[in-house]
Amino acid sequence: MTSERPLRLWPAVTIAIVQLLVMFGVPLVAPDGGPLIGMLGGVVGALAILVWWLLFSRAPWLERVGAIILMVVTVLATRTIVHESIAGAGQGMLIYILPTPYLALALVAWALATRHLHDGVRRAALVVAILIACAPFALIRTAGIRGGAGGEFHWRWTPTPEQLLLARGGDEPKPLPAPAAAATSTAPAPAAETSEEKPAEKVSVTPAAAPASPEAKKIAPAAPAVVDTPAEWPGFRGPLRDGVVHGVRIETDWTKSPPVAIWRRPIGPGWSSFAVHGDLLYTQEQRGEDEIVSCYRVSTGEPVWRHRDPVRFYESNGGAGPRATPTLSHGRVYTLGATAILNALDAGTGKVIWSRNAATDTSRKIPEWGITSSPLVVDDIVVVAVSGTLAAYDFATGKPRWTGPKHGGSYSSPQLATIDGVPQILILSAPGVVSVAPADGTVLWEHSWEGGAIVQPAITEDGGVLINAMSAMGGVATRRLDVTHGSGGWTVAERWTSNGLKPFYNDFVMHKGHAFGFDGNILACIDLQDGKRKWKGGRYGNGQMVLLADQDLLLITSEDGELALVKATSDQFTELARIPALNAKTWNHPVLIGDRLLVRNGEEMAAFRLSLAQAPAVSER
């Protein structure tokens, strides 16, 4: 028989309606923070419904308590069968967060639909409703998050782009021609191994701990090869790691002169950008159980060589693969993998010169999102950052030179700077920013600002230091420091802190006294003198950019894979052009060399030819 007292349903129905509006309506009208608000709103609504159910529903206490227990047991059981990407997402909490709003809505729908049925039928229907609410989460996988905290979900049986790439096959590099015998030699040739030779031992890596470290390969040291011309784009964000392109002007009317696709090819997952020298580009990717350093031709996209390390890094938010960008110097390519494998490879052949594990050398654990630091070559050392700790190696032999202070975690890369005439290496980390001497790693100065960082520090034209801080929810603010060196040592003072520009993992650029970057998911400009925002506009998700300094122009890759042109001027936001380029989430930095634009994401890479513009004529007096 039915319960004597009818359920009090109107509060639950009201909460459920509001919850649905927040979960699905807010992301539509506010695409930036909307997904996060929708997710949090769904959880808050679910908690409100559970409070109603326990305290105000008038349901029999057996049903009240039994429904909660059944929900908990069902979620725990579901966790054992979900896809690994769901089980590990959100630091392992997503499997508990995702079903909660739907369980609460199922409870309300059940109570409303079965209020006139007998108790036995009602309780059986409750079991069915809870099972139906949890079942979809066992059938999906996630391809990671987006900048606005929204997720990408697919049926778990659909192949990933990486699986499709591996199944397709047929894109292995052709054998390299045998090198001509040298008449003379100034140094012993290294006993290098090719990228396709069998590695020493496979290692199993989890994001929570450092991988088993391959010992530094015992290879005869060799003097770096001499290169007549420097690389056009030697590594992460260009020659100075500032994302600035000089000497290039392009046509901005893309209705008349649009970018022309030269080639496009699939690539393994990873958030690496490119290093470029001549007709060769270098990047990093994941293919199955191998982390790969790849060399392709700029002109055709054809693979030239691949070096393989038998390790795979994966975490649910960012996916699989390496995060750092190769660095070119003296005929070698230096790479740091997601598990801290540091390689020095011959740029022409991919042969190993030396290899180490920087996590083992620094006694640091692999952070949750993996190692993201791109190597920095300074004089005769190569410097990397492992969870915020700097480590320097002899760039010819791989012998450790020095290790910097161990602070909190960081996803930033070392940045070379000269302040008050003193060369130094900066690293953003959890305590703020640390500066060390390149020669021996001695700490020159520090500035504390809790929160950690992913982006690069920058030096203003008048010598200021620009840094940022972030939290798990995104960027917090940007801060300018005044750093001076006197007889009493270094002095560091905060000039201003601005929430007008809050970069998360999207680097900013500086131009003519202003900084341009992403405030959340929206482009913004601030004044470097006082930090005040000049304008904010244009939605590009969590994209990346380069600055064409000669043209006052930003070239942006959006998170959705679009290309856009925006004026790098402080008066107002002005978008000049926007076209689709890539077909998936794009966090990788673009590279522009002359008229050649290189872009990639975790699924594909492409080269475009941009129409060059003539420099404006200089009037004669």
C-alpha positions in Angstrom: 0.0 0.0 0.0 1.1 3.6 -0.5 2.4 5.8 2.2 -0.3 7.7 4.2 1.4 11.0 4.1 2.0 12.4 0.5 5.5 13.5 -0.4 6.2 17.2 -0.2 7.4 17.6 -3.8 7.2 21.2 -4.7 10.6 22.2 -3.1 12.4 19.4 -5.0 10.8 20.3 -8.3 11.7 23.9 -7.9 15.3 23.1 -7.1 15.5 20.6 -10.0 14.3 23.2 -12.5 16.9 25.8 -11.2 19.6 23.1 -11.3 18.8 22.2 -14.9 18.9 25.9 -15.9 22.3 26.4 -14.3 23.8 23.1 -15.6 22.7 23.6 -19.2 21.7 27.2 -19.6 24.7 29.0 -18.1 27.3 27.3 -20.3 25.3 28.5 -23.4 25.2 32.2 -22.4 28.6 32.3 -20.7 31.0 30.1 -22.6 34.0 31.2 -20.7 33.4 30.2 -17.1 30.0 28.8 -17.8 31.0 25.1 -17.9 32.6 25.4 -14.5 29.6 27.3 -13.1 27.3 24.7 -14.6 29.2 21.9 -13.0 29.3 23.5 -9.6 25.7 24.6 -9.9 24.7 21.0 -10.6 26.5 19.8 -7.4 25.0 22.5 -5.3 21.6 21.7 -6.6 22.1 18.0 -5.9 23.1 18.8 -2.3 20.0 20.9 -1.9 17.8 18.1 -3.2 19.5 15.6 -0.8 18.8 18.0 2.1 15.1 18.1 1.0 15.0 14.3 0.7 16.4 13.7 4.2 14.7 16.5 6.1 11.6 17.8 4.3 10.3 15.1 1.8 8.0 13.2 4.3 9.2 10.0 2.8 9.5 7.0 5.1 12.9 6.9 6.8 13.6 3.6 5.3 13.4 5.1 1.9 15.3 8.3 2.9 18.3 6.4 4.2 18.1 3.5 1.8 18.2 5.8 -1.2 21.3 7.6 0.0 23.1 4.3 0.7 22.0 2.9 -2.7 23.4 6.0 -4.4 26.8 5.7 -2.6 27.1 2.0 -3.3 26.2 2.4 -7.0 28.8 5.2 -7.5 31.5 3.1 -5.9 30.5 0.1 -8.0 30.5 2.3 -11.1 34.0 3.5 -10.4 35.4 0.0 -10.7 34.2 -0.3 -14.3 34.6 3.2 -15.8 37.2 4.1 -18.4 40.6 5.0 -16.9 40.2 8.5 -18.2 37.0 9.0 -16.1 38.5 7.2 -13.0 41.5 9.5 -13.0 39.9 12.8 -14.1 39.8 15.7 -11.7 42.4 14.2 -9.4 40.2 11.1 -9.2 37.2 13.1 -8.0 35.3 13.4 -11.3 33.7 10.0 -11.0 32.1 11.3 -7.7 31.2 14.7 -9.0 29.8 13.9 -12.4 27.0 11.5 -11.4 25.9 13.4 -8.3 23.6 16.0 -10.1 22.0 13.3 -12.2 21.4 11.0 -9.2 19.6 13.9 -7.5 17.5 14.7 -10.6 16.7 11.0 -10.9 15.6 11.0 -7.3 13.2 13.9 -8.0 11.9 12.3 -11.2 11.3 9.0 -9.4 9.5 10.6 -6.5 7.3 12.6 -8.9 6.5 9.7 -11.3 5.8 7.0 -8.6 4.0 9.0 -5.9 0.7 7.2 -6.5 2.2 3.7 -6.8 2.5 1.0 -4.1 5.6 1.0 -1.9 7.1 -2.2 -3.4 6.8 -0.9 -7.0 8.1 2.5 -5.9 11.2 1.0 -4.3 12.0 -1.2 -7.2 11.6 1.8 -9.5 14.1 3.7 -7.2 16.7 1.1 -7.8 16.2 1.2 -11.5 16.3 5.1 -11.6 19.6 5.2 -9.7 21.2 2.5 -11.9 20.0 4.4 -15.0 21.5 7.7 -13.7 25.0 6.0 -13.2 25.1 3.8 -16.2 26.1 6.4 -18.8 29.3 7.1 -16.9 30.4 3.6 -17.5 29.9 4.0 -21.2 32.0 7.2 -21.8 35.6 8.3 -21.8 37.0 11.8 -21.6 39.5 13.4 -24.0 40.5 15.9 -21.2 39.3 19.3 -20.1 39.1 22.6 -21.9 40.2 25.9 -20.4 36.7 26.8 -19.2 36.7 23.6 -17.2 34.4 21.9 -19.7 35.1 18.3 -20.6 35.3 16.5 -23.9 33.4 13.2 -23.7 33.1 10.3 -26.2 31.7 6.8 -26.1 34.4 4.6 -24.6 34.4 2.2 -27.5 35.2 4.9 -30.1 38.9 4.9 -31.0 41.1 7.8 -30.0 42.9 9.8 -32.6 46.1 8.2 -31.4 44.7 4.7 -31.9 43.6 5.7 -35.4 47.1 7.0 -36.1 48.7 3.8 -34.9 46.2 1.6 -36.9 46.9 3.6 -40.0 50.6 3.2 -39.9 52.7 3.6 -43.1 54.4 6.9 -42.1 57.7 5.7 -40.8 60.7 7.9 -41.9 62.7 6.6 -44.8 66.2 5.4 -44.0 68.7 8.3 -43.8 71.5 8.2 -46.3 74.8 7.0 -45.0 77.0 10.0 -44.0 80.0 10.7 -46.1 83.3 9.8 -44.5 84.9 12.9 -43.0 88.5 13.7 -44.1 89.4 15.2 -40.7 87.9 15.2 -37.3 88.4 17.6 -34.4 86.7 15.4 -31.8 85.9 11.7 -31.3 82.5 10.8 -32.8 80.0 9.8 -30.2 79.0 6.2 -30.1 75.4 7.2 -30.7 72.5 4.9 -31.1 69.8 5.5 -33.7 66.3 6.3 -32.7 65.0 3.0 -34.0 67.5 0.8 -32.0 66.1 -1.2 -29.1 66.2 0.9 -25.9 67.6 -0.4 -22.7 64.4 -1.1 -20.7 60.8 -0.1 -20.7 59.6 1.8 -17.6 56.2 2.2 -16.1 55.3 5.7 -15.2 52.5 7.1 -13.0 51.9 10.8 -12.6 52.4 10.6 -8.9 56.0 9.4 -8.8 59.2 9.8 -10.7 59.8 7.1 -13.3 62.5 4.5 -13.0 65.5 6.4 -14.2 67.6 5.2 -17.1 71.2 6.0 -16.1 73.1 8.5 -18.2 74.2 6.6 -21.3 77.9 5.9 -21.3 78.7 7.6 -24.6 82.1 9.1 -25.4 81.9 12.9 -25.0 82.1 14.9 -28.2 82.4 18.6 -28.9 79.2 20.0 -30.3 79.0 20.2 -34.0 79.6 23.6 -35.5 76.6 25.2 -37.2 77.2 28.1 -39.6 73.7 29.6 -39.2 71.6 29.7 -36.1 68.1 28.2 -36.0 65.4 30.4 -37.2 63.2 29.3 -34.3 65.4 27.5 -31.8 62.7 26.4 -29.4 59.9 27.4 -27.1 58.4 30.7 -28.1 61.3 31.7 -30.3 64.9 32.9 -29.8 64.1 34.9 -26.6 61.2 32.8 -25.4 58.9 35.9 -25.7 56.7 35.0 -28.6 57.9 37.9 -30.7 58.5 37.8 -34.4 60.6 40.5 -36.1 61.0 41.4 -39.7 57.8 39.9 -40.9 54.7 41.7 -42.2 51.6 39.8 -43.5 48.5 40.7 -45.4 45.6 41.0 -42.9 42.7 40.9 -45.3 42.1 37.2 -45.3 39.0 37.5 -47.5 41.3 38.5 -50.3 44.6 36.8 -49.3 43.7 33.9 -46.9 46.3 31.5 -45.5 47.0 28.7 -47.9 47.4 25.2 -46.5 50.6 23.6 -47.7 50.3 20.3 -46.0 48.5 18.6 -43.1 49.2 15.4 -41.4 48.1 13.5 -38.3 50.5 13.4 -35.3 50.6 11.7 -31.9 49.3 13.4 -28.8 51.3 16.0 -27.0 51.4 19.8 -26.2 54.8 20.4 -27.7 55.4 23.3 -30.1 58.1 23.4 -32.8 61.8 24.2 -33.1 62.9 25.0 -36.7 66.2 25.1 -38.6 66.1 25.4 -42.4 63.8 22.8 -43.8 63.6 20.7 -40.6 61.2 21.1 -37.8 61.3 19.3 -34.5 58.5 18.4 -32.1 57.5 15.8 -29.5 54.6 13.4 -29.5 53.3 10.1 -28.1 52.7 7.0 -30.1 51.5 4.0 -28.0 54.1 3.1 -25.4 56.8 5.3 -26.9 57.5 8.9 -26.2 58.9 10.3 -29.4 61.1 13.2 -30.6 60.2 13.7 -34.2 61.9 15.6 -37.1 59.8 16.5 -40.2 60.4 18.6 -43.3 59.0 22.1 -43.2 58.3 22.1 -46.9 56.4 18.8 -47.2 55.6 17.5 -43.7 57.4 14.3 -44.4 59.0 12.5 -41.5 62.8 12.6 -41.4 63.7 10.7 -38.2 62.2 9.6 -34.9 63.8 9.0 -31.6 61.9 6.7 -29.2 61.9 6.5 -25.4 59.9 3.5 -24.1 57.7 5.5 -21.6 54.2 6.8 -21.6 52.9 9.6 -19.5 49.1 10.0 -19.2 46.7 12.0 -17.0 43.1 12.5 -17.7 42.9 16.3 -17.8 45.7 16.9 -20.4 45.8 13.5 -22.0 48.9 11.5 -23.1 52.2 12.6 -24.3 55.1 15.1 -23.8 54.4 18.7 -22.9 57.7 20.5 -23.6 59.2 21.8 -26.8 62.6 20.8 -28.3 65.6 23.2 -28.2 68.1 23.5 -31.0 71.7 24.5 -30.4 75.1 23.7 -32.0 73.7 21.0 -34.3 71.9 19.2 -31.5 68.3 19.0 -30.3 67.7 18.9 -26.6 64.4 17.5 -25.3 62.8 16.9 -22.0 60.0 14.4 -21.9 56.9 14.3 -19.6 58.7 11.9 -17.3 61.9 14.0 -17.2 64.0 12.0 -19.7 66.5 14.6 -20.9 68.0 13.8 -24.4 70.7 15.4 -26.4 70.3 14.2 -30.0 72.0 14.8 -33.3 69.8 17.3 -35.1 70.4 15.7 -38.5 70.0 12.0 -37.6 68.3 11.7 -34.2 71.2 9.7 -32.9 71.6 9.9 -29.1 74.6 12.0 -27.9 73.7 11.6 -24.2 70.6 11.0 -22.1 69.7 11.4 -18.4 66.7 11.4 -16.1 66.4 14.9 -14.6 63.8 13.8 -12.0 66.2 11.3 -10.5 69.1 13.8 -10.7 67.1 16.3 -8.7 65.2 13.9 -6.5 61.9 15.4 -7.6 58.6 13.6 -8.3 56.8 14.0 -11.5 54.0 16.5 -11.0 50.4 15.7 -11.7 50.4 17.2 -15.2 53.8 15.9 -16.1 57.1 17.7 -16.8 56.4 20.7 -19.1 59.7 22.6 -19.0 61.5 23.2 -22.3 65.3 23.0 -22.1 67.3 26.3 -22.1 70.8 26.4 -23.5 73.0 29.1 -21.9 76.7 29.2 -22.9 77.9 25.6 -22.4 75.1 24.3 -20.2 71.6 23.1 -20.8 69.1 24.0 -18.1 65.8 22.3 -17.3 63.2 22.7 -14.6 61.7 19.7 -12.8 58.7 20.6 -10.6 60.2 24.1 -10.1 63.8 22.9 -9.4 66.4 24.0 -11.9 69.1 21.6 -13.0 72.1 22.4 -15.3 74.1 19.9 -17.4 77.2 20.2 -19.6 75.6 20.5 -23.0 78.4 18.4 -24.6 78.6 15.5 -22.2 75.4 15.6 -20.1 77.5 15.7 -16.9 75.5 17.5 -14.1 76.8 21.0 -13.3 74.5 22.3 -10.6 71.0 22.0 -9.1 69.0 25.0 -7.9 66.8 25.4 -4.8 63.9 23.0 -4.3 60.7 25.0 -4.0 57.1 24.1 -4.8 55.9 22.7 -8.1 55.9 24.6 -11.4 55.0 24.1 -15.0 57.1 27.0 -16.2 60.3 26.8 -18.2 63.6 28.5 -17.3 63.9 32.0 -18.8 67.2 33.8 -19.5 67.2 37.5 -18.6 69.6 40.3 -18.0 68.7 42.6 -15.2 70.9 45.6 -14.2 73.5 44.2 -16.6 73.6 40.8 -14.8 72.7 37.6 -16.8 70.5 35.3 -14.8 68.0 32.5 -15.1 64.4 33.0 -13.8 61.9 30.3 -13.0 58.4 30.8 -11.8 57.3 28.3 -9.1 55.0 27.9 -6.2 56.7 30.5 -4.0 56.8 33.1 -6.8 59.9 33.7 -8.8 63.5 32.6 -8.3 66.6 34.0 -10.0 69.9 32.1 -10.2 73.3 32.7 -11.7 73.9 30.6 -14.8 77.5 29.7 -13.8 76.7 27.8 -10.6 73.0 28.1 -9.8 73.6 30.4 -6.9 70.4 32.2 -5.9 70.6 35.9 -6.7 67.1 36.9 -5.5 63.6 35.6 -4.8 60.1 37.0 -4.6 57.4 35.1 -2.8 53.9 34.9 -4.3 52.0 31.8 -3.5 50.1 30.0 -6.2 52.5 28.5 -8.8 52.7 29.3 -12.5 52.8 27.8 -15.9 53.6 30.8 -18.2 56.9 32.5 -18.7 58.2 35.5 -16.8 59.0 38.5 -18.9 61.3 41.5 -18.8 59.9 44.9 -19.8 61.7 47.4 -21.9 62.6 49.5 -18.9 63.9 46.5 -16.9 60.8 45.5 -14.9 60.0 41.8 -14.3 56.5 40.6 -15.1 55.2 37.4 -13.4 51.9 35.8 -12.7 50.3 33.4 -10.2 47.5 30.8 -10.7 45.3 28.5 -8.7 43.5 25.3 -9.5 40.7 27.4 -10.8 42.8 29.5 -13.2 44.9 32.6 -13.4 44.9 34.8 -10.3 46.7 38.0 -11.4 49.8 39.6 -13.0 52.4 41.4 -11.0 55.3 43.8 -11.9 58.5 43.8 -9.9 61.2 46.4 -9.8 64.5 44.5 -9.4 67.8 46.4 -8.8 71.3 45.5 -8.0 73.5 47.6 -5.7 76.4 47.4 -3.4 74.2 45.8 -0.7 72.9 43.1 -3.1 69.6 42.7 -4.8 66.4 44.6 -4.0 63.0 43.4 -5.2 59.9 45.6 -4.8 56.4 45.1 -6.0 55.2 47.9 -8.2 51.7 46.7 -8.9 49.5 43.6 -9.0 46.7 43.6 -11.5 43.7 41.3 -12.0 43.1 42.9 -15.4 45.2 40.1 -16.9 45.0 36.7 -15.4 46.9 34.2 -17.5 46.5 30.5 -16.7 48.5 28.4 -19.1 48.5 30.9 -22.0 51.5 33.0 -22.4 51.3 36.8 -22.9 53.4 39.1 -25.1 54.6 42.7 -24.5 54.6 45.5 -27.0 55.1 49.2 -26.8 54.5 49.5 -23.0 51.6 47.1 -22.9 51.0 43.4 -22.2 48.6 41.4 -24.3 47.3 38.0 -23.2 44.3 36.0 -21.9 42.3 37.1 -19.0 40.6 33.8 -18.5 39.4 32.9 -22.0 39.1 36.5 -23.2 41.9 38.5 -24.8 43.0 41.6 -22.7 45.5 44.4 -22.8 47.0 46.1 -19.7 49.4 49.1 -19.3 52.8 48.0 -18.0 53.2 51.3 -16.0 50.3 50.8 -13.7 48.7 47.4 -14.6 45.4 49.0 -15.5 43.4 47.2 -18.1 43.0 49.1 -21.4 40.6 46.7 -23.1 39.1 43.2 -23.0 37.4 41.4 -25.9 37.4 38.5 -28.2 36.8 34.9 -27.1 39.5 32.4 -28.1 39.3 29.9 -25.3 42.6 29.1 -23.8 44.6 29.8 -27.0 48.2 30.9 -27.7 49.7 33.8 -29.7 52.7 35.3 -31.3 53.4 39.0 -31.8 54.4 40.5 -35.2 56.2 43.4 -33.7 56.8 45.3 -36.9 53.1 45.3 -37.7 51.5 45.8 -34.3 49.7 42.5 -34.8 48.8 39.5 -32.8 48.5 36.1 -34.5 46.3 33.9 -32.3 45.5 30.2 -32.4 42.3 29.6 -30.5 41.6 26.7 -28.3 39.2 25.4 -31.0 41.9 25.5 -33.6 41.1 28.8 -35.3 43.6 31.4 -36.6 42.9 35.0 -35.8 44.5 38.4 -36.3 44.1 41.1 -33.7 45.6 44.5 -33.6 48.3 44.8 -30.9 47.3 48.4 -30.0 46.1 49.8 -26.7 43.2 51.9 -27.9 40.6 49.1 -28.4 40.1 45.5 -29.3 40.1 45.0 -33.0 39.9 41.6 -34.7 41.0 41.7 -38.3 40.5 38.1 -39.5 39.5 34.7 -38.2 39.4 31.3 -40.0 39.4 27.6 -39.0 42.7 25.8 -39.2 42.8 22.7 -36.9 39.9 20.4 -36.0 40.5 19.7 -32.3 41.5 21.3 -29.0 44.7 23.4 -29.5 47.0 24.4 -26.7 50.2 24.3 -28.6 52.1 27.5 -29.4 52.2 28.6 -33.1 55.4 29.3 -35.0 55.9 31.8 -37.8 59.0 31.9 -39.9 58.8 34.3 -42.9 55.6 33.4 -44.7 55.4 29.9 -43.2 53.0 29.3 -40.3 53.3 26.0 -38.4 50.5 24.9 -36.0 49.6 21.7 -34.3 47.6 20.2 -31.5 47.3 16.7 -30.0 45.9 15.2 -33.2 47.3 16.9 -36.3 49.8 19.5 -37.5 49.7 21.8 -40.5 51.7 24.3 -42.4 50.2 27.4 -44.0 51.6 30.0 -46.3 50.7 33.6 -45.4 50.8 36.4 -48.0 53.5 38.8 -47.1 52.8 42.5 -47.0 55.2 45.2 -48.1 56.7 47.5 -45.5 55.2 51.0 -45.6 57.1 53.4 -47.6 59.3 55.8 -45.7 58.6 59.4 -46.7 61.6 61.4 -47.8 62.3 64.9 -46.6 
